[in-house]
C-alpha cells in the first residue's frame, strides 16, 4: 500500500487486513479492532470520554477515506462508507473495460473531501 505518512500507514494496513476477513463491517467494529490490535493512537483512546470518542471517530473516518481513495486509484475495490456500515466491494474488470462501473469509481462524496483534507 502506498505510504502516506508513518502515522497513518499502520492504521490503513490494519483496516485493510480487517476488510480482507470481513468485507462488511461498521465503524465501531473497526475502532475496537484497532484498539485490540494496539494500533497507535487507538490503543490510547477512551470511547467513554467524549474527546477520545470524537478523536477515534475522526481518525477512523480519515483513514477510511484514504483507503477508499487508494482502492479507487488502484481500481481494486470500492469502499462504501455509510454512517453505520462500511463495505469493500471488488471492482469488476470487465465493467471497467466497458466503462460501466466508472461512475462508481468517480462519485462525488463531500464527506470524503472533508476527511481527506483535514489534518489528522
Biopython code that builds the backbone (N, CA, C, O; Angstrom):
import numpy as np
from Bio.PDB.StructureBuilder import StructureBuilder

atoms = [
    (1, "UNK", "N", (0.840, -1.181, 0.000)),
    (1, "UNK", "CA", (0.000, 0.000, 0.000)),
    (1, "UNK", "C", (0.884, 1.243, 0.000)),
    (1, "UNK", "O", (1.896, 1.311, 0.698)),
    (2, "UNK", "N", (0.477, 2.214, -0.794)),
    (2, "UNK", "CA", (1.231, 3.463, -0.876)),
    (2, "UNK", "C", (1.296, 4.092, 0.515)),
    (2, "UNK", "O", (0.296, 4.154, 1.231)),
    (3, "UNK", "N", (2.462, 4.546, 0.873)),
    (3, "UNK", "CA", (2.644, 5.132, 2.199)),
    (3, "UNK", "C", (2.339, 6.626, 2.173)),
    (3, "UNK", "O", (2.913, 7.375, 1.382)),
    (4, "UNK", "N", (1.428, 7.048, 3.047)),
    (4, "UNK", "CA", (1.073, 8.456, 3.151)),
    (4, "UNK", "C", (1.973, 9.141, 4.163)),
    (4, "UNK", "O", (2.626, 10.139, 3.858)),
    (5, "UNK", "N", (1.999, 8.604, 5.350)),
    (5, "UNK", "CA", (2.894, 9.067, 6.398)),
    (5, "UNK", "C", (3.037, 7.929, 7.401)),
    (5, "UNK", "O", (2.170, 7.058, 7.472)),
    (6, "UNK", "N", (4.094, 7.927, 8.159)),
    (6, "UNK", "CA", (4.329, 6.803, 9.066)),
    (6, "UNK", "C", (3.250, 6.647, 10.137)),
    (6, "UNK", "O", (3.085, 5.555, 10.682)),
    (7, "UNK", "N", (2.528, 7.690, 10.443)),
    (7, "UNK", "CA", (1.491, 7.643, 11.466)),
    (7, "UNK", "C", (0.232, 6.950, 10.946)),
    (7, "UNK", "O", (-0.378, 6.162, 11.668)),
    (8, "UNK", "N", (-0.160, 7.232, 9.709)),
    (8, "UNK", "CA", (-1.397, 6.714, 9.144)),
    (8, "UNK", "C", (-1.234, 5.312, 8.538)),
    (8, "UNK", "O", (-2.191, 4.538, 8.519)),
    (9, "UNK", "N", (-0.062, 4.987, 8.056)),
    (9, "UNK", "CA", (0.162, 3.716, 7.361)),
    (9, "UNK", "C", (-0.228, 2.477, 8.170)),
    (9, "UNK", "O", (-0.909, 1.607, 7.625)),
    (10, "UNK", "N", (0.168, 2.350, 9.444)),
    (10, "UNK", "CA", (-0.235, 1.148, 10.189)),
    (10, "UNK", "C", (-1.752, 1.046, 10.362)),
    (10, "UNK", "O", (-2.299, -0.056, 10.413)),
    (11, "UNK", "N", (-2.421, 2.175, 10.451)),
    (11, "UNK", "CA", (-3.883, 2.184, 10.584)),
    (11, "UNK", "C", (-4.504, 1.665, 9.289)),
    (11, "UNK", "O", (-5.383, 0.804, 9.320)),
    (12, "UNK", "N", (-4.045, 2.189, 8.149)),
    (12, "UNK", "CA", (-4.573, 1.748, 6.855)),
    (12, "UNK", "C", (-4.296, 0.269, 6.626)),
    (12, "UNK", "O", (-5.168, -0.466, 6.160)),
    (13, "UNK", "N", (-3.096, -0.162, 6.950)),
    (13, "UNK", "CA", (-2.737, -1.565, 6.752)),
    (13, "UNK", "C", (-3.629, -2.484, 7.595)),
    (13, "UNK", "O", (-4.068, -3.531, 7.121)),
    (14, "UNK", "N", (-3.892, -2.092, 8.836)),
    (14, "UNK", "CA", (-4.706, -2.944, 9.712)),
    (14, "UNK", "C", (-6.175, -2.944, 9.281)),
    (14, "UNK", "O", (-6.830, -3.984, 9.343)),
    (15, "UNK", "N", (-6.696, -1.811, 8.850)),
    (15, "UNK", "CA", (-8.074, -1.785, 8.349)),
    (15, "UNK", "C", (-8.184, -2.644, 7.092)),
    (15, "UNK", "O", (-9.169, -3.361, 6.913)),
    (16, "UNK", "N", (-7.184, -2.574, 6.227)),
    (16, "UNK", "CA", (-7.177, -3.400, 5.019)),
    (16, "UNK", "C", (-7.190, -4.889, 5.386)),
    (16, "UNK", "O", (-7.915, -5.674, 4.775)),
    (17, "UNK", "N", (-6.393, -5.271, 6.378)),
    (17, "UNK", "CA", (-6.383, -6.672, 6.830)),
    (17, "UNK", "C", (-7.752, -7.078, 7.388)),
    (17, "UNK", "O", (-8.242, -8.173, 7.113)),
    (18, "UNK", "N", (-8.357, -6.192, 8.164)),
    (18, "UNK", "CA", (-9.688, -6.470, 8.708)),
    (18, "UNK", "C", (-10.695, -6.680, 7.577)),
    (18, "UNK", "O", (-11.507, -7.604, 7.628)),
    (19, "UNK", "N", (-10.641, -5.827, 6.565)),
    (19, "UNK", "CA", (-11.583, -5.931, 5.444)),
    (19, "UNK", "C", (-11.324, -7.171, 4.589)),
    (19, "UNK", "O", (-12.229, -7.645, 3.903)),
    (20, "UNK", "N", (-10.104, -7.699, 4.621)),
    (20, "UNK", "CA", (-9.839, -8.964, 3.941)),
    (20, "UNK", "C", (-10.621, -10.098, 4.595)),
    (20, "UNK", "O", (-11.047, -11.035, 3.920)),
    (21, "UNK", "N", (-10.807, -10.009, 5.908)),
    (21, "UNK", "CA", (-11.528, -11.043, 6.654)),
    (21, "UNK", "C", (-13.025, -10.775, 6.724)),
    (21, "UNK", "O", (-13.824, -11.709, 6.791)),
    (22, "UNK", "N", (-13.400, -9.513, 6.708)),
    (22, "UNK", "CA", (-14.816, -9.131, 6.825)),
    (22, "UNK", "C", (-15.067, -7.914, 5.947)),
    (22, "UNK", "O", (-14.855, -6.780, 6.375)),
    (23, "UNK", "N", (-15.519, -8.150, 4.721)),
    (23, "UNK", "CA", (-15.723, -7.047, 3.785)),
    (23, "UNK", "C", (-16.831, -6.095, 4.236)),
    (23, "UNK", "O", (-16.869, -4.942, 3.808)),
    (24, "UNK", "N", (-17.723, -6.568, 5.090)),
    (24, "UNK", "CA", (-18.809, -5.743, 5.623)),
    (24, "UNK", "C", (-18.604, -5.592, 7.125)),
    (24, "UNK", "O", (-18.562, -6.580, 7.858)),
    (25, "UNK", "N", (-18.476, -4.354, 7.574)),
    (25, "UNK", "CA", (-18.248, -4.079, 8.995)),
    (25, "UNK", "C", (-18.861, -2.729, 9.321)),
    (25, "UNK", "O", (-19.611, -2.176, 8.516)),
    (26, "UNK", "N", (-18.552, -2.200, 10.482)),
    (26, "UNK", "CA", (-19.020, -0.858, 10.831)),
    (26, "UNK", "C", (-17.906, -0.122, 11.569)),
    (26, "UNK", "O", (-16.894, -0.710, 11.951)),
    (27, "UNK", "N", (-18.115, 1.144, 11.754)),
    (27, "UNK", "CA", (-17.083, 1.996, 12.358)),
    (27, "UNK", "C", (-16.704, 1.516, 13.759)),
    (27, "UNK", "O", (-15.522, 1.480, 14.102)),
    (28, "UNK", "N", (-17.684, 1.152, 14.559)),
    (28, "UNK", "CA", (-17.390, 0.706, 15.918)),
    (28, "UNK", "C", (-16.526, -0.552, 15.910)),
    (28, "UNK", "O", (-15.579, -0.652, 16.689)),
    (29, "UNK", "N", (-16.838, -1.509, 15.043)),
    (29, "UNK", "CA", (-16.037, -2.726, 14.956)),
    (29, "UNK", "C", (-14.605, -2.421, 14.505)),
    (29, "UNK", "O", (-13.652, -3.035, 14.984)),
    (30, "UNK", "N", (-14.467, -1.471, 13.586)),
    (30, "UNK", "CA", (-13.127, -1.087, 13.119)),
    (30, "UNK", "C", (-12.328, -0.471, 14.267)),
    (30, "UNK", "O", (-11.175, -0.837, 14.492)),
    (31, "UNK", "N", (-12.938, 0.456, 14.985)),
    (31, "UNK", "CA", (-12.241, 1.114, 16.098)),
    (31, "UNK", "C", (-11.868, 0.094, 17.169)),
    (31, "UNK", "O", (-10.748, 0.120, 17.679)),
    (32, "UNK", "N", (-12.795, -0.808, 17.520)),
    (32, "UNK", "CA", (-12.488, -1.836, 18.524)),
    (32, "UNK", "C", (-11.374, -2.753, 18.031)),
    (32, "UNK", "O", (-10.510, -3.146, 18.814)),
    (33, "UNK", "N", (-11.381, -3.096, 16.758)),
    (33, "UNK", "CA", (-10.321, -3.934, 16.192)),
    (33, "UNK", "C", (-8.969, -3.229, 16.308)),
    (33, "UNK", "O", (-7.980, -3.843, 16.707)),
    (34, "UNK", "N", (-8.926, -1.952, 15.963)),
    (34, "UNK", "CA", (-7.679, -1.191, 16.048)),
    (34, "UNK", "C", (-7.204, -1.097, 17.499)),
    (34, "UNK", "O", (-6.003, -1.150, 17.764)),
    (35, "UNK", "N", (-8.140, -0.958, 18.437)),
    (35, "UNK", "CA", (-7.764, -0.945, 19.853)),
    (35, "UNK", "C", (-7.231, -2.308, 20.290)),
    (35, "UNK", "O", (-6.213, -2.387, 20.978)),
    (36, "UNK", "N", (-7.913, -3.376, 19.895)),
    (36, "UNK", "CA", (-7.483, -4.727, 20.271)),
    (36, "UNK", "C", (-6.104, -5.063, 19.715)),
    (36, "UNK", "O", (-5.326, -5.772, 20.354)),
    (37, "UNK", "N", (-5.803, -4.548, 18.513)),
    (37, "UNK", "CA", (-4.503, -4.793, 17.886)),
    (37, "UNK", "C", (-3.440, -3.818, 18.379)),
    (37, "UNK", "O", (-2.289, -3.864, 17.945)),
    (38, "UNK", "N", (-3.843, -2.932, 19.295)),
    (38, "UNK", "CA", (-2.935, -1.952, 19.895)),
    (38, "UNK", "C", (-2.283, -1.037, 18.850)),
    (38, "UNK", "O", (-1.086, -0.753, 18.905)),
    (39, "UNK", "N", (-3.107, -0.588, 17.900)),
    (39, "UNK", "CA", (-2.642, 0.330, 16.860)),
    (39, "UNK", "C", (-2.672, 1.748, 17.433)),
    (39, "UNK", "O", (-3.709, 2.213, 17.908)),
    (40, "UNK", "N", (-1.550, 2.414, 17.383)),
    (40, "UNK", "CA", (-1.413, 3.784, 17.887)),
    (40, "UNK", "C", (-2.174, 4.718, 16.950)),
    (40, "UNK", "O", (-2.077, 4.558, 15.733)),
    (41, "UNK", "N", (-2.910, 5.665, 17.458)),
    (41, "UNK", "CA", (-3.206, 6.034, 18.840)),
    (41, "UNK", "C", (-4.492, 5.406, 19.369)),
    (41, "UNK", "O", (-4.925, 5.727, 20.476)),
    (42, "UNK", "N", (-5.119, 4.499, 18.579)),
    (42, "UNK", "CA", (-6.389, 3.905, 19.019)),
    (42, "UNK", "C", (-6.254, 3.173, 20.345)),
    (42, "UNK", "O", (-7.212, 3.092, 21.114)),
    (43, "UNK", "N", (-5.083, 2.648, 20.610)),
    (43, "UNK", "CA", (-4.866, 1.941, 21.877)),
    (43, "UNK", "C", (-4.963, 2.866, 23.081)),
    (43, "UNK", "O", (-5.104, 2.397, 24.211)),
    (44, "UNK", "N", (-4.890, 4.177, 22.853)),
    (44, "UNK", "CA", (-4.977, 5.150, 23.954)),
    (44, "UNK", "C", (-6.306, 5.895, 24.015)),
    (44, "UNK", "O", (-6.551, 6.640, 24.964)),
    (45, "UNK", "N", (-7.168, 5.704, 23.012)),
    (45, "UNK", "CA", (-8.461, 6.403, 23.012)),
    (45, "UNK", "C", (-9.429, 5.725, 23.971)),
    (45, "UNK", "O", (-9.600, 4.506, 23.935)),
    (46, "UNK", "N", (-10.057, 6.516, 24.822)),
    (46, "UNK", "CA", (-11.136, 6.016, 25.678)),
    (46, "UNK", "C", (-12.455, 6.398, 25.015)),
    (46, "UNK", "O", (-12.764, 7.581, 24.869)),
    (47, "UNK", "N", (-13.228, 5.393, 24.614)),
    (47, "UNK", "CA", (-14.501, 5.675, 23.950)),
    (47, "UNK", "C", (-15.556, 6.172, 24.927)),
    (47, "UNK", "O", (-16.616, 6.636, 24.507)),
    (48, "UNK", "N", (-15.281, 6.082, 26.228)),
    (48, "UNK", "CA", (-16.190, 6.616, 27.246)),
    (48, "UNK", "C", (-16.022, 8.127, 27.397)),
    (48, "UNK", "O", (-16.908, 8.806, 27.918)),
    (49, "UNK", "N", (-14.887, 8.649, 26.943)),
    (49, "UNK", "CA", (-14.589, 10.079, 27.026)),
    (49, "UNK", "C", (-15.005, 10.740, 25.709)),
    (49, "UNK", "O", (-14.601, 10.271, 24.645)),
    (50, "UNK", "N", (-15.803, 11.819, 25.750)),
    (50, "UNK", "CA", (-16.254, 12.457, 24.508)),
    (50, "UNK", "C", (-15.104, 12.855, 23.571)),
    (50, "UNK", "O", (-15.213, 12.691, 22.356)),
    (51, "UNK", "N", (-14.007, 13.375, 24.127)),
    (51, "UNK", "CA", (-12.881, 13.765, 23.286)),
    (51, "UNK", "C", (-12.223, 12.530, 22.655)),
    (51, "UNK", "O", (-11.859, 12.555, 21.479)),
    (52, "UNK", "N", (-12.072, 11.467, 23.425)),
    (52, "UNK", "CA", (-11.494, 10.234, 22.907)),
    (52, "UNK", "C", (-12.378, 9.617, 21.829)),
    (52, "UNK", "O", (-11.886, 9.133, 20.810)),
    (53, "UNK", "N", (-13.692, 9.640, 22.068)),
    (53, "UNK", "CA", (-14.644, 9.105, 21.097)),
    (53, "UNK", "C", (-14.590, 9.897, 19.792)),
    (53, "UNK", "O", (-14.556, 9.312, 18.709)),
    (54, "UNK", "N", (-14.582, 11.232, 19.893)),
    (54, "UNK", "CA", (-14.504, 12.055, 18.685)),
    (54, "UNK", "C", (-13.186, 11.812, 17.958)),
    (54, "UNK", "O", (-13.171, 11.677, 16.734)),
    (55, "UNK", "N", (-12.087, 11.755, 18.693)),
    (55, "UNK", "CA", (-10.781, 11.538, 18.066)),
    (55, "UNK", "C", (-10.732, 10.197, 17.345)),
    (55, "UNK", "O", (-10.218, 10.108, 16.230)),
    (56, "UNK", "N", (-11.267, 9.153, 17.978)),
    (56, "UNK", "CA", (-11.294, 7.827, 17.357)),
    (56, "UNK", "C", (-12.159, 7.848, 16.100)),
    (56, "UNK", "O", (-11.778, 7.302, 15.064)),
    (57, "UNK", "N", (-13.321, 8.479, 16.201)),
    (57, "UNK", "CA", (-14.225, 8.582, 15.049)),
    (57, "UNK", "C", (-13.548, 9.331, 13.906)),
    (57, "UNK", "O", (-13.518, 8.854, 12.772)),
    (58, "UNK", "N", (-13.009, 10.503, 14.214)),
    (58, "UNK", "CA", (-12.422, 11.325, 13.152)),
    (58, "UNK", "C", (-11.256, 10.605, 12.484)),
    (58, "UNK", "O", (-11.175, 10.571, 11.256)),
    (59, "UNK", "N", (-10.360, 10.035, 13.267)),
    (59, "UNK", "CA", (-9.193, 9.365, 12.692)),
    (59, "UNK", "C", (-9.604, 8.123, 11.908)),
    (59, "UNK", "O", (-9.010, 7.822, 10.873)),
    (60, "UNK", "N", (-10.601, 7.411, 12.382)),
    (60, "UNK", "CA", (-11.101, 6.242, 11.650)),
    (60, "UNK", "C", (-11.659, 6.674, 10.298)),
    (60, "UNK", "O", (-11.346, 6.061, 9.278)),
    (61, "UNK", "N", (-12.474, 7.713, 10.280)),
    (61, "UNK", "CA", (-13.057, 8.187, 9.017)),
    (61, "UNK", "C", (-11.977, 8.748, 8.090)),
    (61, "UNK", "O", (-12.017, 8.521, 6.881)),
    (62, "UNK", "N", (-11.034, 9.464, 8.642)),
    (62, "UNK", "CA", (-9.909, 9.997, 7.864)),
    (62, "UNK", "C", (-9.172, 8.841, 7.179)),
    (62, "UNK", "O", (-8.859, 8.913, 5.991)),
    (63, "UNK", "N", (-8.900, 7.784, 7.936)),
    (63, "UNK", "CA", (-8.207, 6.621, 7.384)),
    (63, "UNK", "C", (-9.068, 5.898, 6.354)),
    (63, "UNK", "O", (-8.561, 5.486, 5.310)),
    (64, "UNK", "N", (-10.357, 5.739, 6.629)),
    (64, "UNK", "CA", (-11.235, 5.050, 5.683)),
    (64, "UNK", "C", (-11.299, 5.774, 4.334)),
    (64, "UNK", "O", (-11.296, 5.133, 3.282)),
    (65, "UNK", "N", (-11.357, 7.091, 4.367)),
    (65, "UNK", "CA", (-11.413, 7.828, 3.101)),
    (65, "UNK", "C", (-10.078, 7.765, 2.355)),
    (65, "UNK", "O", (-10.060, 7.770, 1.125)),
    (66, "UNK", "N", (-8.978, 7.708, 3.074)),
    (66, "UNK", "CA", (-7.684, 7.493, 2.402)),
    (66, "UNK", "C", (-7.633, 6.098, 1.784)),
    (66, "UNK", "O", (-7.123, 5.925, 0.678)),
    (67, "UNK", "N", (-8.160, 5.107, 2.496)),
    (67, "UNK", "CA", (-8.197, 3.750, 1.968)),
    (67, "UNK", "C", (-9.121, 3.675, 0.750)),
    (67, "UNK", "O", (-8.806, 2.995, -0.226)),
    (68, "UNK", "N", (-10.242, 4.361, 0.806)),
    (68, "UNK", "CA", (-11.169, 4.409, -0.330)),
    (68, "UNK", "C", (-10.478, 4.985, -1.559)),
    (68, "UNK", "O", (-10.622, 4.460, -2.664)),
    (69, "UNK", "N", (-9.734, 6.056, -1.363)),
    (69, "UNK", "CA", (-9.002, 6.690, -2.470)),
    (69, "UNK", "C", (-7.933, 5.745, -3.009)),
    (69, "UNK", "O", (-7.750, 5.642, -4.222)),
    (70, "UNK", "N", (-7.229, 5.056, -2.119)),
    (70, "UNK", "CA", (-6.209, 4.093, -2.536)),
    (70, "UNK", "C", (-6.828, 2.986, -3.387)),
    (70, "UNK", "O", (-6.315, 2.654, -4.455)),
    (71, "UNK", "N", (-7.932, 2.420, -2.906)),
    (71, "UNK", "CA", (-8.619, 1.366, -3.671)),
    (71, "UNK", "C", (-9.085, 1.887, -5.027)),
    (71, "UNK", "O", (-8.939, 1.207, -6.043)),
    (72, "UNK", "N", (-9.647, 3.093, -5.040)),
    (72, "UNK", "CA", (-10.142, 3.680, -6.286)),
    (72, "UNK", "C", (-8.994, 3.917, -7.258)),
    (72, "UNK", "O", (-9.102, 3.597, -8.442)),
    (73, "UNK", "N", (-7.891, 4.481, -6.759)),
    (73, "UNK", "CA", (-6.737, 4.750, -7.626)),
    (73, "UNK", "C", (-6.160, 3.473, -8.209)),
    (73, "UNK", "O", (-5.663, 3.471, -9.336)),
    (74, "UNK", "N", (-6.222, 2.390, -7.450)),
    (74, "UNK", "CA", (-5.704, 1.107, -7.911)),
    (74, "UNK", "C", (-6.755, 0.245, -8.595)),
    (74, "UNK", "O", (-6.467, -0.863, -9.048)),
    (75, "UNK", "N", (-7.971, 0.766, -8.665)),
    (75, "UNK", "CA", (-9.084, 0.051, -9.309)),
    (75, "UNK", "C", (-9.229, -1.369, -8.785)),
    (75, "UNK", "O", (-9.453, -2.310, -9.547)),
    (76, "UNK", "N", (-9.096, -1.505, -7.469)),
    (76, "UNK", "CA", (-9.185, -2.826, -6.862)),
    (76, "UNK", "C", (-10.500, -3.045, -6.110)),
    (76, "UNK", "O", (-11.076, -4.132, -6.156)),
    (77, "UNK", "N", (-10.958, -2.021, -5.432)),
    (77, "UNK", "CA", (-12.198, -2.113, -4.657)),
    (77, "UNK", "C", (-12.896, -0.765, -4.662)),
    (77, "UNK", "O", (-12.298, 0.272, -4.950)),
    (78, "UNK", "N", (-14.174, -0.812, -4.336)),
    (78, "UNK", "CA", (-14.935, 0.374, -3.988)),
    (78, "UNK", "C", (-15.185, 0.259, -2.493)),
    (78, "UNK", "O", (-15.572, -0.809, -2.018)),
    (79, "UNK", "N", (-14.977, 1.311, -1.756)),
    (79, "UNK", "CA", (-15.249, 1.281, -0.324)),
    (79, "UNK", "C", (-16.509, 2.101, -0.083)),
    (79, "UNK", "O", (-16.506, 3.323, -0.230)),
    (80, "UNK", "N", (-17.569, 1.427, 0.282)),
    (80, "UNK", "CA", (-18.860, 2.063, 0.532)),
    (80, "UNK", "C", (-18.905, 2.457, 2.001)),
    (80, "UNK", "O", (-19.046, 1.601, 2.875)),
    (81, "UNK", "N", (-18.787, 3.742, 2.269)),
    (81, "UNK", "CA", (-18.752, 4.238, 3.647)),
    (81, "UNK", "C", (-20.081, 4.932, 3.938)),
    (81, "UNK", "O", (-20.400, 5.967, 3.352)),
    (82, "UNK", "N", (-20.833, 4.350, 4.840)),
    (82, "UNK", "CA", (-22.085, 4.946, 5.286)),
    (82, "UNK", "C", (-21.972, 5.150, 6.785)),
    (82, "UNK", "O", (-21.008, 4.694, 7.400)),
    (83, "UNK", "N", (-22.925, 5.817, 7.373)),
    (83, "UNK", "CA", (-22.809, 6.155, 8.786)),
    (83, "UNK", "C", (-22.692, 4.941, 9.689)),
    (83, "UNK", "O", (-21.974, 4.994, 10.687)),
    (84, "UNK", "N", (-23.367, 3.858, 9.374)),
    (84, "UNK", "CA", (-23.317, 2.703, 10.256)),
    (84, "UNK", "C", (-22.735, 1.467, 9.580)),
    (84, "UNK", "O", (-22.630, 0.413, 10.208)),
    (85, "UNK", "N", (-22.351, 1.582, 8.293)),
    (85, "UNK", "CA", (-21.878, 0.407, 7.574)),
    (85, "UNK", "C", (-20.760, 0.803, 6.625)),
    (85, "UNK", "O", (-20.841, 1.817, 5.931)),
    (86, "UNK", "N", (-19.711, -0.020, 6.607)),
    (86, "UNK", "CA", (-18.599, 0.164, 5.677)),
    (86, "UNK", "C", (-18.449, -1.147, 4.933)),
    (86, "UNK", "O", (-18.309, -2.202, 5.552)),
    (87, "UNK", "N", (-18.477, -1.091, 3.602)),
    (87, "UNK", "CA", (-18.377, -2.317, 2.812)),
    (87, "UNK", "C", (-17.371, -2.133, 1.692)),
    (87, "UNK", "O", (-17.414, -1.143, 0.960)),
    (88, "UNK", "N", (-16.453, -3.105, 1.562)),
    (88, "UNK", "CA", (-15.481, -3.105, 0.472)),
    (88, "UNK", "C", (-16.033, -4.007, -0.624)),
    (88, "UNK", "O", (-16.416, -5.147, -0.362)),
    (89, "UNK", "N", (-16.074, -3.489, -1.864)),
    (89, "UNK", "CA", (-16.666, -4.197, -2.989)),
    (89, "UNK", "C", (-15.624, -4.337, -4.094)),
    (89, "UNK", "O", (-15.062, -3.333, -4.534)),
    (90, "UNK", "N", (-15.350, -5.572, -4.557)),
    (90, "UNK", "CA", (-14.401, -5.732, -5.663)),
    (90, "UNK", "C", (-14.894, -5.005, -6.909)),
    (90, "UNK", "O", (-16.092, -4.985, -7.194)),
    (91, "UNK", "N", (-13.964, -4.411, -7.645)),
    (91, "UNK", "CA", (-14.289, -3.756, -8.903)),
    (91, "UNK", "C", (-14.191, -4.810, -9.992)),
    (91, "UNK", "O", (-13.186, -5.512, -10.100)),
    (92, "UNK", "N", (-15.238, -4.915, -10.795)),
    (92, "UNK", "CA", (-15.282, -5.882, -11.888)),
    (92, "UNK", "C", (-14.503, -5.319, -13.078)),
    (92, "UNK", "O", (-14.900, -4.312, -13.665)),
    (93, "UNK", "N", (-13.396, -5.971, -13.431)),
    (93, "UNK", "CA", (-12.534, -5.504, -14.521)),
    (93, "UNK", "C", (-13.287, -5.419, -15.847)),
    (93, "UNK", "O", (-13.047, -4.502, -16.632)),
    (94, "UNK", "N", (-14.190, -6.356, -16.107)),
    (94, "UNK", "CA", (-14.954, -6.336, -17.348)),
    (94, "UNK", "C", (-15.793, -5.072, -17.436)),
    (94, "UNK", "O", (-15.869, -4.439, -18.489)),
    (95, "UNK", "N", (-16.418, -4.710, -16.330)),
    (95, "UNK", "CA", (-17.218, -3.485, -16.300)),
    (95, "UNK", "C", (-16.358, -2.258, -16.515)),
    (95, "UNK", "O", (-16.773, -1.311, -17.182)),
    (96, "UNK", "N", (-15.138, -2.271, -15.941)),
    (96, "UNK", "CA", (-14.235, -1.133, -16.126)),
    (96, "UNK", "C", (-13.844, -0.984, -17.584)),
    (96, "UNK", "O", (-13.798, 0.129, -18.108)),
    (97, "UNK", "N", (-13.563, -2.104, -18.243)),
    (97, "UNK", "CA", (-13.186, -2.059, -19.656)),
    (97, "UNK", "C", (-14.333, -1.548, -20.521)),
    (97, "UNK", "O", (-14.111, -0.871, -21.524)),
    (98, "UNK", "N", (-15.555, -1.877, -20.126)),
    (98, "UNK", "CA", (-16.740, -1.420, -20.850)),
    (98, "UNK", "C", (-17.233, -0.072, -20.344)),
    (98, "UNK", "O", (-18.244, 0.443, -20.821)),
    (99, "UNK", "N", (-16.519, 0.500, -19.378)),
    (99, "UNK", "CA", (-16.840, 1.805, -18.786)),
    (99, "UNK", "C", (-18.202, 1.824, -18.095)),
    (99, "UNK", "O", (-18.806, 2.886, -17.947)),
    (100, "UNK", "N", (-18.691, 0.653, -17.670)),
    (100, "UNK", "CA", (-19.980, 0.586, -16.993)),
    (100, "UNK", "C", (-19.889, 0.996, -15.530)),
    (100, "UNK", "O", (-20.845, 1.534, -14.972)),
    (101, "UNK", "N", (-18.754, 0.745, -14.915)),
    (101, "UNK", "CA", (-18.601, 0.970, -13.485)),
    (101, "UNK", "C", (-17.864, 2.264, -13.172)),
    (101, "UNK", "O", (-17.568, 2.528, -12.007)),
    (102, "UNK", "N", (-17.560, 3.079, -14.179)),
    (102, "UNK", "CA", (-16.739, 4.263, -13.935)),
    (102, "UNK", "C", (-17.418, 5.251, -12.999)),
    (102, "UNK", "O", (-16.737, 5.957, -12.256)),
    (103, "UNK", "N", (-18.750, 5.317, -13.018)),
    (103, "UNK", "CA", (-19.424, 6.248, -12.109)),
    (103, "UNK", "C", (-19.256, 5.824, -10.663)),
    (103, "UNK", "O", (-19.199, 6.677, -9.777)),
    (104, "UNK", "N", (-19.175, 4.524, -10.401)),
    (104, "UNK", "CA", (-18.973, 4.054, -9.024)),
    (104, "UNK", "C", (-17.601, 4.465, -8.515)),
    (104, "UNK", "O", (-17.429, 4.697, -7.318)),
    (105, "UNK", "N", (-16.623, 4.558, -9.408)),
    (105, "UNK", "CA", (-15.280, 4.935, -9.004)),
    (105, "UNK", "C", (-15.122, 6.446, -8.891)),
    (105, "UNK", "O", (-14.200, 6.921, -8.228)),
    (106, "UNK", "N", (-16.000, 7.202, -9.523)),
    (106, "UNK", "CA", (-15.821, 8.649, -9.619)),
    (106, "UNK", "C", (-16.907, 9.442, -8.903)),
    (106, "UNK", "O", (-17.071, 10.629, -9.181)),
    (107, "UNK", "N", (-17.642, 8.833, -8.004)),
    (107, "UNK", "CA", (-18.722, 9.541, -7.333)),
    (107, "UNK", "C", (-18.173, 10.672, -6.474)),
    (107, "UNK", "O", (-17.093, 10.564, -5.893)),
    (108, "UNK", "N", (-18.930, 11.745, -6.407)),
    (108, "UNK", "CA", (-18.558, 12.902, -5.599)),
    (108, "UNK", "C", (-19.110, 12.695, -4.192)),
    (108, "UNK", "O", (-20.321, 12.565, -4.008)),
    (109, "UNK", "N", (-18.239, 12.664, -3.222)),
    (109, "UNK", "CA", (-18.630, 12.436, -1.835)),
    (109, "UNK", "C", (-18.079, 13.582, -0.996)),
    (109, "UNK", "O", (-16.879, 13.615, -0.726)),
    (110, "UNK", "N", (-18.930, 14.529, -0.575)),
    (110, "UNK", "CA", (-18.438, 15.674, 0.192)),
    (110, "UNK", "C", (-17.764, 15.284, 1.502)),
    (110, "UNK", "O", (-16.832, 15.961, 1.937)),
    (111, "UNK", "N", (-18.217, 14.206, 2.140)),
    (111, "UNK", "CA", (-17.554, 13.765, 3.368)),
    (111, "UNK", "C", (-16.147, 13.278, 3.080)),
    (111, "UNK", "O", (-15.246, 13.473, 3.896)),
    (112, "UNK", "N", (-15.943, 12.645, 1.927)),
    (112, "UNK", "CA", (-14.599, 12.202, 1.552)),
    (112, "UNK", "C", (-13.663, 13.405, 1.470)),
    (112, "UNK", "O", (-12.547, 13.366, 1.987)),
    (113, "UNK", "N", (-14.120, 14.467, 0.821)),
    (113, "UNK", "CA", (-13.301, 15.673, 0.709)),
    (113, "UNK", "C", (-12.968, 16.239, 2.086)),
    (113, "UNK", "O", (-11.835, 16.655, 2.328)),
    (114, "UNK", "N", (-13.946, 16.257, 2.986)),
    (114, "UNK", "CA", (-13.727, 16.789, 4.324)),
    (114, "UNK", "C", (-12.670, 15.979, 5.074)),
    (114, "UNK", "O", (-11.732, 16.545, 5.635)),
    (115, "UNK", "N", (-12.822, 14.658, 5.082)),
    (115, "UNK", "CA", (-11.891, 13.826, 5.854)),
    (115, "UNK", "C", (-10.521, 13.731, 5.226)),
    (115, "UNK", "O", (-9.536, 13.533, 5.937)),
    (116, "UNK", "N", (-10.423, 13.866, 3.895)),
    (116, "UNK", "CA", (-9.115, 13.794, 3.253)),
    (116, "UNK", "C", (-8.325, 15.086, 3.377)),
    (116, "UNK", "O", (-7.095, 15.057, 3.413)),
    (117, "UNK", "N", (-9.013, 16.221, 3.442)),
    (117, "UNK", "CA", (-8.293, 17.492, 3.503)),
    (117, "UNK", "C", (-8.031, 17.945, 4.937)),
    (117, "UNK", "O", (-7.233, 18.854, 5.162)),
    (118, "UNK", "N", (-8.683, 17.330, 5.890)),
    (118, "UNK", "CA", (-8.467, 17.691, 7.292)),
    (118, "UNK", "C", (-7.221, 17.008, 7.818)),
    (118, "UNK", "O", (-6.922, 15.871, 7.452)),
    (119, "UNK", "N", (-6.511, 17.693, 8.660)),
    (119, "UNK", "CA", (-5.301, 17.139, 9.288)),
    (119, "UNK", "C", (-5.718, 16.204, 10.412)),
    (119, "UNK", "O", (-6.561, 16.543, 11.243)),
    (120, "UNK", "N", (-5.121, 15.038, 10.423)),
    (120, "UNK", "CA", (-5.435, 14.070, 11.486)),
    (120, "UNK", "C", (-4.528, 14.307, 12.679)),
    (120, "UNK", "O", (-4.629, 13.600, 13.681)),
]
sb = StructureBuilder()
sb.init_structure("model")
sb.init_model(0)
sb.init_chain("A")
sb.init_seg("    ")
for serial, (resi, resn, name, xyz) in enumerate(atoms, 1):
    if name == "N":
        sb.init_residue(resn, " ", resi, " ")
    sb.init_atom(name, np.array(xyz, "f"), 0.0, 1.0, " ", f" {name:<3s}", serial, name[0])
structure = sb.get_structure()
